[in-house]
Amino acid sequence: MLAIAKREFKAFFSSPIGYVCVAVILALYGFFYYQALSFHSTDYLTNVFSTMTGYSLFIIPLITMRSFSEDRKNKTDQALLTAPVNVSSIVLGKFLACFSVYFIAMTMTLVPVVLMSTFSTPPWGVVFGNYIASLLCGAAMMSIGIYISSLTTSQIIAAVGTLVAAILLTMIDTLGSAVSVEFVQKVINWISFNARYYTFTQGVFDIPGVVYFISLCGVFVFLTARKIESRRWN
Amino acid sequence: MIEVKNLTKRYGSNVALDNVSFTVDEGTILGFLGPNGAGKSTAMNIITGYLSATEGSVTVSGYNTLDNPNEVKRLIGYLPEIPPLYVDMTVEEYLNFMYDLKKVKLPRKDHIKEICELTKISHVYKRLIGNLSKGYRQRVGIAQALLGNPPVLILDEPTVGLDPKQIIEIRELVTRLGRNHTIILSSHILSEIQAVCERVIIINNGRLVADGKTDTLAHELSADHRLIARISGPEDEVLHAVRALGHVVDVTSYGKKETGVYEYIIECDMDYDIRRDLFALLARKGWPLMLLRSTELTLEDIFLQITSSDASFIEHPAADEPDEEPAGDEKKEA
């Protein structure tokens, strides 16, 4: 698992894609940070983080698109699948690599806050609430992206498919308020990334939210492993 | 070492492998022969655990590929048809990655160095795989298969796309490796199989159509054991004299080929070698023997015959048997 994670992680940074993804996320952060500072005087962090996380969901397809589709296209999956490792550890390795790229980007967004702390006292609860929520949200989105990339040999289709999934997940709240059936509303609120994300931004460490995001990762990692496993039988 | 039983693989309604069974003993180099799309790669992919069979089982060293996939994978080094190389890595990075992936326990540096020397890739060790030529990529693929010194090597068309010099080098390497490995090698090039393999299995349209030792397969599969002879002497007298020999079933003349030389087809009893008697007869009569050869099929003939008209060949009684029998015979011989 670690061997695969290490390789995949290196691959991100031996091509421009890793740098581009990190740079775009940081640029977004910088832009919203600047905007928040110039237009608001307080409570800037929640704003900056939540807007940025919303946008970085659209960067995640770029990180995950290659994970399985490229392997299958170049037939390198034969090396992985004929090596004495379980399919789930292959998927986990890929997931870890993708997540590390995102993790690096997200962790670097803490730099301004740290700088800020030298002459003021930032609300650390809110800062870390946002930070953890962004990581969890991103991880869940990534597991979906990796699953979609295991369905196709084309990176473009994987990226577009994940993008559509990301858009749906961001739009789902609007959909929730448009539907009048209470049950459907409940389901949509349960699925909604935003609703769960919001709790964290208040500086609350929301255990159900953590469980939700981590289970989502688990489910999609499992589905990806089953998908790859099932390809052997077709 | 490797036991393949009633292997069947279907892709929807398309049958890629149809009830294929064979065993490979330890230390054998087995050649997998068949035209493109015959099912060679599918069979290899199933043995290595990349694909699963629709029916049938594969055991390697007593481990079943379905029950103990990781044990089987540890025993096999696999070079797929397209070497599974990451073009964005250097040879060094790639081999180290495969070393970790295969959980090899041997001393890392020495082991990788040894393999690089064996496959002659030491001088491209620091180069990016994407910048290597096809021949070197193939060698890196073989190096990858050798990592961890697995007792079984499965090489899917290892020489495809290489230049003649490289082909010879790879063949030499395979022969050398064959001394302490069990190797399955697939190819659609006959001379390659003939040069390297001790045993050959021919697959066509997913079915195993022939199985035998490379040297004797031609003999076993030839339905007739006739001789073609060119004899310098009067046609009628030669015909008469040869017919009079014991064990001769029939002699026909094929007419004049050179001045005073006629060609004959001599058919004799199945298990009798007529050549000594024939020579003695002609020496006694003072008729020089200009040419003598068997009509026995070469591996090439067999291959063409099997693969071009599968159905008609199977109808042939002598060719029908190899479907099941020689697999058993081989075991006894070995």
HADDOCK unambig.tbl for C-alpha pairs under 7 A between the chains (distance, minus, plus):
assign (segid A and resid 3 and name CA) (segid B and resid 97 and name CA) 6.31 0.50 0.50
assign (segid A and resid 3 and name CA) (segid B and resid 100 and name CA) 5.81 0.50 0.50
assign (segid A and resid 3 and name CA) (segid B and resid 101 and name CA) 5.87 0.50 0.50
assign (segid A and resid 7 and name CA) (segid B and resid 97 and name CA) 6.98 0.50 0.50
assign (segid A and resid 11 and name CA) (segid B and resid 88 and name CA) 6.91 0.50 0.50
assign (segid A and resid 75 and name CA) (segid B and resid 82 and name CA) 6.93 0.50 0.50
assign (segid A and resid 75 and name CA) (segid B and resid 84 and name CA) 5.65 0.50 0.50
assign (segid A and resid 76 and name CA) (segid B and resid 84 and name CA) 4.09 0.50 0.50
assign (segid A and resid 76 and name CA) (segid B and resid 85 and name CA) 6.03 0.50 0.50
assign (segid A and resid 76 and name CA) (segid B and resid 86 and name CA) 6.92 0.50 0.50
assign (segid A and resid 78 and name CA) (segid B and resid 50 and name CA) 6.52 0.50 0.50
assign (segid A and resid 78 and name CA) (segid B and resid 84 and name CA) 6.32 0.50 0.50
assign (segid A and resid 79 and name CA) (segid B and resid 84 and name CA) 5.68 0.50 0.50
assign (segid A and resid 81 and name CA) (segid B and resid 50 and name CA) 5.86 0.50 0.50
assign (segid A and resid 82 and name CA) (segid B and resid 48 and name CA) 6.09 0.50 0.50
assign (segid A and resid 82 and name CA) (segid B and resid 49 and name CA) 6.07 0.50 0.50
assign (segid A and resid 82 and name CA) (segid B and resid 50 and name CA) 5.69 0.50 0.50
assign (segid A and resid 82 and name CA) (segid B and resid 73 and name CA) 5.94 0.50 0.50
assign (segid A and resid 83 and name CA) (segid B and resid 73 and name CA) 5.80 0.50 0.50
assign (segid A and resid 83 and name CA) (segid B and resid 101 and name CA) 6.59 0.50 0.50
assign (segid A and resid 83 and name CA) (segid B and resid 102 and name CA) 5.48 0.50 0.50
assign (segid A and resid 84 and name CA) (segid B and resid 70 and name CA) 4.43 0.50 0.50
assign (segid A and resid 84 and name CA) (segid B and resid 73 and name CA) 5.19 0.50 0.50
assign (segid A and resid 84 and name CA) (segid B and resid 74 and name CA) 5.60 0.50 0.50
assign (segid A and resid 84 and name CA) (segid B and resid 102 and name CA) 5.91 0.50 0.50
assign (segid A and resid 85 and name CA) (segid B and resid 70 and name CA) 6.53 0.50 0.50
assign (segid A and resid 232 and name CA) (segid B and resid 50 and name CA) 6.49 0.50 0.50
assign (segid A and resid 232 and name CA) (segid B and resid 51 and name CA) 4.28 0.50 0.50
assign (segid A and resid 232 and name CA) (segid B and resid 52 and name CA) 5.27 0.50 0.50
assign (segid A and resid 233 and name CA) (segid B and resid 51 and name CA) 6.51 0.50 0.50
assign (segid A and resid 233 and name CA) (segid B and resid 52 and name CA) 5.35 0.50 0.50
assign (segid A and resid 234 and name CA) (segid B and resid 11 and name CA) 6.14 0.50 0.50
